[in-house]
Every structure is written in C-alpha cells, then in structure tokens.
Amino acid sequence: MAEGAMVMPVTEQASREGLAPEDVAAGVAETQKFLLDRKAVHRRHVPVRRDFVQLPPRAESRHGLLAQFVQGRDARGLKAYLFIIAITSSDRDGWSTTLNSSVWARAIGATDTAEPTSARAAVNKIFGRLQQRRLIDYGRVPGTHDIKVTLLREDGRGGEYTRPGRENRDPYLRISRELWDSRAIDELGLPGLAMLLVLSCERPDFELPPERTPDWYGWSADTTERGFKELARKGFIEVRKTFKSAPTSPKGYTHSNRYTLLPPYNHRGRSTLQSPG
C-alpha cells in the first residue's frame, strides 16, 4: 500500500453496532497521534534549529522566520509547520512525508473549520505559504491525490534539511511531544506559542524585557506580554518577580519578571549538542 493511502482502523465493536462512517472516522487528534507514533518512532521531543526563532548575534538582523508567522498572524501555518517537523525530522529517506491531501487536511487541523473540499484547498494555501518562506518543498504526486512534503533548513535560505544534533553543531530547541498528545497546541494562541518557542531556546529563570523583543525577535512588546500572560494562565510557565532599588522611580524600586518553563516543556540543555528525542 502506498504511503499516502493510510487507512485508519475501524473496530469490530463499531462494525457490530452498525455505526455510520462519520461516527468512527478519525479526527484531527487521532490522525496526529497515528502519524506521530508511526513517523516519530516514539521520540518524546522534536528538534528545531534555533535559527527559526532567532538568528545568531553576528547576523545583520536577529529575526528568525518565526517573526513572519507572528507578524502575519499565521497561527495555522506555524502549527502546521511544527507538526510537519514532528513527523518528518526522524525520516532520513529524503526528509519527506507523503500523505493523501485529505489526510494532510486532518493532520494540520484544516478540517476543524471547513468542509472537505475547502479543507483540501486550505492545505495548498498553507503549504504554499511555507514554501514561499522556503521552509518546505511540496507537490502533488502525479496520478494520485497524494502530496509530498520535504523539509528544508529552518533558516529559510532553502538549504537541504539535516536533523540537528550530534551530526552538526547547530543550536536547537526541543519541543515536547506532549504539546500534541495533551492537545495543548489547540489551546495556544499565536502569542503564547511564539513565546513558548522563545523560552524553549533559553535557560530557566530567563529574563526578557518586552521592549527588547522588536529588536531581538521581530514582534511587538504587546505581543510578548500577551504571550507570557497566556503561558502563565495555562500553566506552561512559572513567573518570578525580582525587585531592585531605583531612587528616581516613583516607588523607589523597579521590578522585572523571570520565566521558567514547567515540565514537560523543557528549556534547552547545557549543551546544544545533546541528542534530540
């Protein structure tokens, strides 16, 4: 059976009870879990190069491609891209995944708000944006309804993908698979997801003055504050306030916030060369 012709199992109980197809059809969560189990070989973390979030200090601009998603309010595109990495970054055979277009629609959540035909059209729009950003290549397999998606490097320069880790010295962050298993990714808005990726690049007790984010990451201080508040409200982070004397301030002191991700949303380790997964 071709890779794109994925058939989800139908239980004998469902068959005996005479349930209609729509009663047993796989939804977004079941499809994502199936693909993660099959393609990710049960890895608990997904590696993403830090360049996607922020470029090195020597770069003319520090903004990674994440800024384009935030500026463009493209939450659907960002979530689709992270899922593509999750199911493809362990496959060394061309770093590609091929699925039927309808399966892709479920896998990236396009069926939640659209009928099947519209959902398949949404897949092409989302993949088109990712290809324009040179994060993937994609195309229809001739003579089929399958779409093949191939990862490119996360810096948006169009280079061939390699998995970060022991084979190279590229810094990377790790995304917990629990983000999909718990369906937390469905609940996160774009500001929260962006700040989760930022914090995943940093050590615990990280201080980030919101006014620095336009220069460091490429989006507004307001977006940063909304993202931190969302993460705190939903239990992703712990916030610690620190105070220092400030004789010229109205209250005589100033304060800052320090942020620590809570398990299982790990901060980066001591070495960027740790084996992801």
C-alpha positions as CSV (number, residue, x, y, z in Angstrom):
1,M,0.0,0.0,0.0
2,A,1.3,3.4,-0.9
3,E,2.4,5.7,2.0
4,G,-0.3,8.2,1.1
5,A,-3.1,5.6,1.3
6,M,-3.3,5.5,5.1
7,V,-6.3,3.7,6.4
8,M,-7.3,4.2,10.0
9,P,-8.6,1.0,11.8
10,V,-12.3,0.5,12.4
11,T,-13.1,-1.5,15.5
12,E,-15.2,-4.7,15.3
13,Q,-17.4,-3.2,18.0
14,A,-18.2,-0.2,15.8
15,S,-19.0,-2.6,12.9
16,R,-21.3,-4.8,15.0
17,E,-23.2,-1.8,16.4
18,G,-23.8,-0.6,12.8
19,L,-22.4,2.9,13.4
20,A,-22.3,5.2,10.4
21,P,-18.9,6.1,8.9
22,E,-18.9,9.6,10.4
23,D,-19.3,8.0,13.8
24,V,-16.0,6.1,13.6
25,A,-14.0,8.4,11.2
26,A,-10.6,9.6,12.6
27,G,-10.5,13.2,13.6
28,V,-7.6,15.6,14.0
29,A,-6.3,14.3,17.3
30,E,-6.4,10.6,16.3
31,T,-4.8,11.3,12.9
32,Q,-2.0,13.3,14.5
33,K,-1.3,10.6,17.1
34,F,-1.2,7.9,14.5
35,L,1.3,9.9,12.4
36,L,3.4,10.8,15.4
37,D,3.5,7.1,16.5
38,R,4.4,5.9,13.0
39,K,6.8,8.6,11.9
40,A,8.4,9.9,15.0
41,V,9.4,6.4,16.4
42,H,8.0,7.4,19.8
43,R,10.5,10.3,20.3
44,R,9.5,12.5,23.2
45,H,10.9,15.7,21.8
46,V,11.1,17.3,18.4
47,P,14.3,19.2,17.4
48,V,14.0,22.7,15.8
49,R,17.0,24.8,14.9
50,R,17.3,28.0,17.0
51,D,17.7,29.9,13.7
52,F,14.0,29.6,13.2
53,V,13.3,31.6,16.3
54,Q,16.4,33.9,16.4
55,L,19.5,34.3,14.3
56,P,23.0,34.5,15.8
57,P,24.4,37.8,17.1
58,R,26.6,38.2,14.1
59,A,23.6,38.4,11.8
60,E,22.5,41.8,10.4
61,S,19.1,41.1,11.9
62,R,18.3,38.8,14.7
63,H,14.8,38.0,13.4
64,G,14.2,34.3,12.6
65,L,11.4,33.2,10.3
66,L,9.1,32.9,13.4
67,A,8.7,36.6,13.1
68,Q,6.9,36.3,9.8
69,F,4.3,34.0,11.3
70,V,3.7,36.3,14.2
71,Q,3.6,39.5,12.0
72,G,1.3,37.7,9.5
73,R,-0.9,36.3,12.3
74,D,-0.4,32.9,10.7
75,A,-1.1,30.6,13.6
76,R,-2.4,27.9,11.4
77,G,0.8,27.9,9.3
78,L,3.0,27.8,12.3
79,K,1.2,24.9,13.9
80,A,1.2,23.0,10.5
81,Y,5.0,23.6,10.1
82,L,5.8,22.4,13.6
83,F,3.7,19.2,13.0
84,I,5.5,18.6,9.7
85,I,8.8,18.8,11.5
86,A,7.5,16.4,14.2
87,I,6.6,13.7,11.8
88,T,9.4,14.2,9.2
89,S,12.5,15.1,11.2
90,S,13.2,11.4,12.0
91,D,12.9,10.2,8.5
92,R,16.3,10.2,6.8
93,D,14.9,9.0,3.5
94,G,14.7,12.4,1.8
95,W,13.2,14.1,5.0
96,S,9.8,13.8,3.3
97,T,6.3,12.7,4.2
98,T,3.7,11.8,1.6
99,L,0.0,11.6,2.5
100,N,-3.3,11.9,0.8
101,S,-4.5,15.5,0.6
102,S,-7.5,14.7,2.8
103,V,-5.2,13.2,5.4
104,W,-3.0,16.2,5.4
105,A,-6.1,18.4,5.9
106,R,-6.9,16.4,9.1
107,A,-3.3,16.3,10.2
108,I,-2.9,20.0,10.2
109,G,-6.3,20.8,11.6
110,A,-7.8,22.3,8.4
111,T,-10.9,20.2,8.8
112,D,-11.9,21.8,12.1
113,T,-13.4,24.8,10.4
114,A,-14.0,23.8,6.8
115,E,-15.8,21.2,4.7
116,P,-13.6,18.5,3.0
117,T,-13.2,20.4,-0.3
118,S,-12.4,23.7,1.4
119,A,-10.1,21.9,3.8
120,R,-8.0,20.4,0.9
121,A,-7.8,23.9,-0.7
122,A,-6.6,25.3,2.7
123,V,-3.8,22.7,2.7
124,N,-2.5,24.1,-0.5
125,K,-2.7,27.6,0.8
126,I,-0.9,26.7,4.0
127,F,1.8,24.7,2.2
128,G,2.2,27.5,-0.3
129,R,3.0,30.0,2.4
130,L,5.5,27.6,4.0
131,Q,7.1,27.1,0.6
132,Q,7.3,30.8,-0.1
133,R,9.2,31.1,3.2
134,R,11.5,28.3,1.9
135,L,10.8,26.1,4.9
136,I,9.4,23.2,2.8
137,D,9.1,22.0,-0.8
138,Y,5.8,20.3,-1.7
139,G,3.9,19.0,-4.7
140,R,1.3,16.5,-5.8
141,V,2.4,13.0,-6.7
142,P,1.5,12.5,-10.4
143,G,-1.6,10.4,-10.9
144,T,-2.7,10.5,-7.3
145,H,-4.3,12.7,-4.6
146,D,-1.1,12.4,-2.5
147,I,1.0,15.4,-1.5
148,K,4.7,15.0,-0.8
149,V,6.2,17.5,1.6
150,T,10.0,17.8,2.0
151,L,11.7,19.7,4.9
152,L,14.2,22.4,4.2
153,R,16.5,24.1,6.7
154,E,14.8,26.2,9.3
155,D,16.6,29.4,8.4
156,G,14.6,30.0,5.3
157,R,17.5,30.0,2.9
158,G,16.3,27.0,1.0
159,G,19.1,24.6,2.0
160,E,18.7,20.9,2.4
161,Y,17.4,19.7,5.7
162,T,19.6,17.8,8.2
163,R,18.5,16.8,11.6
164,P,20.1,18.9,14.3
165,G,22.1,17.1,17.0
166,R,25.3,15.1,17.1
167,E,25.8,15.3,13.3
168,N,26.3,19.1,13.3
169,R,26.9,21.9,15.7
170,D,23.7,23.9,15.0
171,P,22.0,25.1,18.2
172,Y,18.4,23.8,18.5
173,L,15.5,23.8,20.8
174,R,13.3,20.8,21.7
175,I,9.5,20.7,21.6
176,S,7.8,18.2,23.8
177,R,5.6,15.8,22.1
178,E,3.2,16.4,24.9
179,L,2.2,19.6,23.1
180,W,0.3,17.4,20.7
181,D,-0.6,14.4,23.0
182,S,-2.3,16.7,25.5
183,R,-3.8,18.8,22.7
184,A,-2.3,21.9,24.4
185,I,-1.3,23.2,21.0
186,D,-5.0,23.5,20.1
187,E,-5.5,25.9,23.1
188,L,-2.5,28.1,22.5
189,G,-2.9,31.3,20.6
190,L,-0.1,32.7,18.4
191,P,1.5,34.9,21.1
192,G,1.6,32.0,23.5
193,L,3.1,29.6,21.0
194,A,5.7,32.1,19.9
195,M,6.8,32.8,23.5
196,L,6.9,29.0,24.2
197,L,9.4,28.6,21.3
198,V,11.4,31.6,22.6
199,L,11.6,30.2,26.1
200,S,12.5,26.8,24.8
201,C,15.7,28.3,23.4
202,E,16.7,29.7,26.8
203,R,17.8,28.6,30.3
204,P,15.4,28.5,33.3
205,D,14.8,31.8,35.0
206,F,15.1,33.7,31.8
207,E,14.5,37.5,31.8
208,L,13.2,39.1,28.7
209,P,12.2,42.8,28.9
210,P,9.2,43.1,26.5
211,E,10.6,46.3,24.9
212,R,13.6,44.3,23.6
213,T,11.6,41.8,21.6
214,P,11.1,44.0,18.5
215,D,14.9,44.1,18.0
216,W,15.6,40.5,19.2
217,Y,12.7,38.6,17.7
218,G,10.8,40.9,15.4
219,W,7.4,41.4,17.0
220,S,5.9,43.9,19.4
221,A,6.2,44.2,23.2
222,D,2.5,43.9,23.5
223,T,2.5,40.5,21.7
224,T,5.3,39.4,24.1
225,E,3.3,40.4,27.2
226,R,0.2,38.7,25.9
227,G,2.1,35.6,25.1
228,F,3.7,35.4,28.6
229,K,0.3,36.0,30.3
230,E,-1.3,33.2,28.2
231,L,1.5,30.8,29.1
232,A,1.2,31.6,32.8
233,R,-2.6,31.4,32.8
234,K,-2.5,27.9,31.1
235,G,0.2,26.5,33.3
236,F,3.2,26.4,30.9
237,I,5.5,28.7,32.9
238,E,6.4,29.9,36.4
239,V,6.9,33.6,36.7
240,R,9.3,35.0,39.4
241,K,9.3,38.7,40.1
242,T,12.6,40.4,41.2
243,F,13.0,43.9,42.6
244,K,15.8,46.3,42.8
245,S,16.3,49.8,44.3
246,A,15.6,52.7,42.0
247,P,15.9,56.1,43.8
248,T,14.5,58.1,40.9
249,S,11.4,55.9,40.3
250,P,8.1,56.9,41.9
251,K,8.0,53.9,44.2
252,G,11.7,53.8,44.8
253,Y,12.2,50.4,43.1
254,T,11.6,48.6,39.8
255,H,10.8,45.1,39.1
256,S,11.3,42.5,36.4
257,N,9.9,39.1,35.6
258,R,11.9,35.9,35.1
259,Y,10.3,33.0,33.3
260,T,10.8,29.2,33.7
261,L,9.1,26.6,31.6
262,L,7.3,23.9,33.6
263,P,7.6,20.2,32.7
264,P,7.4,18.7,30.2
265,Y,8.2,21.8,28.2
266,N,11.9,21.7,28.7
267,H,14.3,24.5,28.4
268,R,17.4,23.8,26.3
269,G,20.1,21.7,28.0
270,R,23.6,22.8,28.9
271,S,24.9,21.7,25.5
272,T,23.3,22.3,22.2
273,L,24.9,19.1,21.0
274,Q,22.6,16.9,23.1
275,S,20.8,14.2,21.1
276,P,17.3,15.3,20.4
277,G,14.4,13.0,21.1
